[in-house]
Amino acid sequence: MNQTKLRFLLSAVLVIMAVTACFPQAATPNPQDTANQIATVVALTISAAGTQTQAAQPIATNTTLPTQTDSVPPTETPFVPSATPFVLVPPTPTLVVGGGGGGGGGGSAPAQPYQCTPVSNKPRDLTVFKKGNEFDIKWTIVNTGTKTIPAKHDIKYFSGTKLMKDPTDTFREFGVDLKPGKSVTIIIDAVAPAEKGKHVMTWVVEGNMCYPYIAIVVE
């Protein structure tokens, strides 16, 4: 369910980006503002996942015995990660493919030449690790645009806690020409940080096409 919400939220981002591209451009967006906007979408998705997990848990019933007085079991506060208000003013895509100009195009917002969608991420949202635990991050990314994404296209670190085992391991190339409808899996060696709590890391596909993320909890 949370994957469906994520796809919906990211699709909304892409549609708004496409509509924005049809108007004259103002100032270049501030990178920090962009990071905050993406962090908002990710936080809302994780918050939804946490709420669903809490709702799915069985509710214990208290059967009253003859000698027992009714008591109200203590309420448990659900873990819902904090999220900043949902304000989306996404950046305008600035894709450059090969040597040609990556253009803006068509009048229809849904069919963009270059866009992608992360359809799964592992580990799942809010997976719990102990500090120092090593694990693999796996993103499956689908080309949901109408043009092929070249093999030399990058996916790189964007914001949040650097969960990479090697902190300098900040980018990957797709490695294959990604035709419309096709997918590629990106794998990154990761390690849980020493600091306890929730950690979110976001990467970006070159051209602001999509923003794969990972969210873990260190106990």
C-alpha positions in Angstrom: 0.0 0.0 0.0 2.8 2.4 0.9 4.4 1.8 -2.5 1.1 2.8 -4.2 1.1 6.0 -2.2 4.7 6.7 -3.1 4.0 6.2 -6.8 1.0 8.5 -6.5 3.0 11.2 -4.7 5.9 11.0 -7.1 3.6 11.0 -10.1 2.0 14.2 -8.7 5.5 15.7 -8.5 6.2 14.8 -12.2 2.9 16.2 -13.4 3.4 19.5 -11.6 7.0 19.6 -13.0 5.6 19.1 -16.5 3.0 21.9 -16.1 5.6 24.2 -14.7 7.9 23.6 -17.7 5.3 25.1 -20.0 5.6 28.5 -18.4 8.5 31.0 -18.7 11.2 30.2 -16.2 11.9 32.5 -13.3 15.0 32.2 -11.1 16.9 28.9 -10.8 15.5 26.9 -7.9 17.5 26.9 -4.7 19.0 23.4 -4.2 18.1 23.5 -0.5 14.5 24.3 -1.3 14.5 21.4 -3.7 15.9 19.1 -1.0 13.2 20.3 1.5 10.4 19.7 -1.0 11.6 16.1 -1.8 12.1 15.5 1.9 8.5 16.5 2.5 7.1 14.0 0.0 9.4 11.2 1.4 8.4 12.1 5.0 4.7 11.9 4.1 5.1 8.5 2.5 7.0 7.2 5.5 4.4 8.6 7.8 1.7 6.8 5.9 3.6 3.6 6.1 4.1 4.0 9.8 0.4 4.7 10.3 -0.6 1.6 8.2 1.8 -0.6 10.2 0.3 0.6 13.5 -3.3 0.0 12.2 -2.5 -3.5 11.0 -1.4 -4.6 14.5 -4.0 -6.8 16.4 -5.9 -5.1 19.2 -5.8 -6.9 22.5 -9.1 -7.4 24.2 -9.5 -7.3 28.0 -11.9 -10.0 29.2 -13.4 -9.1 32.6 -13.1 -11.8 35.2 -15.6 -12.1 38.1 -13.2 -10.6 40.6 -11.6 -8.1 38.2 -12.7 -4.5 37.9 -12.8 -3.1 34.5 -9.7 -1.2 33.6 -8.6 0.8 30.5 -5.3 -0.5 29.1 -2.7 2.2 28.7 -2.8 3.7 25.2 0.2 3.4 23.0 1.4 6.4 21.0 1.9 5.3 17.4 5.3 6.0 15.8 4.6 8.6 13.1 7.7 10.3 11.7 7.4 14.1 11.7 6.6 15.7 8.4 6.8 19.3 7.3 3.7 20.8 5.7 3.0 19.5 2.3 4.0 22.3 0.0 5.1 21.3 -3.5 6.9 23.7 -5.7 9.1 21.2 -7.6 12.1 22.2 -9.6 12.0 22.3 -13.4 13.8 19.3 -15.0 17.0 20.2 -16.7 17.9 17.0 -18.6 20.8 17.0 -21.0 21.2 13.8 -23.0 24.3 13.2 -25.1 25.2 16.5 -26.9 21.7 17.4 -27.9 19.3 19.8 -26.2 16.9 18.1 -24.0 13.7 19.8 -24.8 10.6 20.7 -23.2 7.9 19.5 -25.1 4.6 18.6 -25.8 1.3 20.0 -24.6 0.3 16.9 -22.7 1.6 16.7 -19.1 1.3 12.9 -18.6 3.6 11.8 -21.5 7.0 13.2 -20.6 10.1 12.3 -22.7 12.3 11.6 -19.7 10.9 10.5 -16.4 11.2 7.5 -14.1 9.5 5.8 -11.1 11.1 3.8 -8.3 8.8 0.8 -8.0 10.4 -0.8 -5.0 13.1 -0.2 -2.4 14.8 -2.6 -0.1 15.1 -2.6 2.8 11.5 -1.6 3.4 10.5 1.6 5.0 11.5 1.9 8.7 13.3 -1.5 8.8 15.2 -1.7 12.2 18.9 -2.2 12.3 21.6 -2.1 15.0 24.4 0.3 14.7 27.1 -1.0 12.4 24.9 -3.6 10.7 25.8 -3.9 7.0 23.1 -4.3 4.4 22.3 -3.8 0.7 20.2 -1.0 -0.7 18.3 -2.1 -3.8 16.2 0.2 -6.0 14.2 -0.9 -9.0 13.7 2.0 -11.3 11.3 2.0 -14.3 11.6 4.3 -17.3 8.1 5.8 -17.4 8.9 8.3 -20.1 8.6 8.0 -23.8 12.4 8.1 -24.7 15.3 5.8 -23.9 17.5 6.9 -20.9 21.1 6.4 -22.0 23.4 3.9 -20.2 25.7 6.7 -19.1 23.0 8.4 -17.2 23.8 8.9 -13.5 21.9 8.2 -10.3 23.6 10.0 -7.4 23.4 11.0 -3.7 21.0 13.9 -3.1 20.3 14.5 0.6 20.0 13.0 4.0 22.1 10.6 6.1 24.9 9.0 4.0 24.2 5.3 4.5 26.8 4.2 2.0 29.4 1.9 3.4 32.0 4.0 1.5 31.0 7.7 2.0 32.6 8.5 -1.4 30.4 6.0 -3.2 28.0 8.8 -4.2 26.9 7.9 -7.8 26.2 5.1 -10.2 25.7 4.9 -14.0 22.6 3.0 -15.2 25.0 0.8 -17.3 22.3 -0.1 -19.8 20.1 1.9 -22.2 16.8 2.0 -20.5 14.0 1.9 -23.0 10.5 3.0 -22.0 8.8 0.5 -19.8 12.1 -1.2 -18.9 13.6 -1.3 -15.4 17.1 -1.3 -13.9 18.2 -2.4 -10.3 20.7 -0.2 -8.5 22.6 -1.9 -5.6 24.5 0.0 -3.0 26.6 -1.4 -0.1 25.3 0.3 3.1 25.9 0.3 6.8 23.7 1.5 9.7 25.1 4.6 11.4 25.9 4.8 15.1 23.3 7.5 15.9 20.0 6.0 17.1 16.7 7.0 15.5 15.3 7.4 12.0 17.6 8.0 9.0 16.5 8.9 5.5 18.7 9.0 2.4 17.6 10.3 -1.0 19.3 9.9 -4.4 18.3 11.5 -7.6 18.3 10.3 -11.2 20.1 12.9 -13.4 17.7 15.5 -14.8 15.5 15.4 -11.6 13.6 12.5 -13.2 12.9 10.7 -9.9 14.1 10.5 -6.4 14.7 7.0 -4.9 15.0 7.0 -1.2 15.7 4.6 1.8 14.4 5.0 5.3 15.7 2.9 8.3 15.6 3.0 12.1 18.7 2.4 14.2 17.9 1.0 17.7 
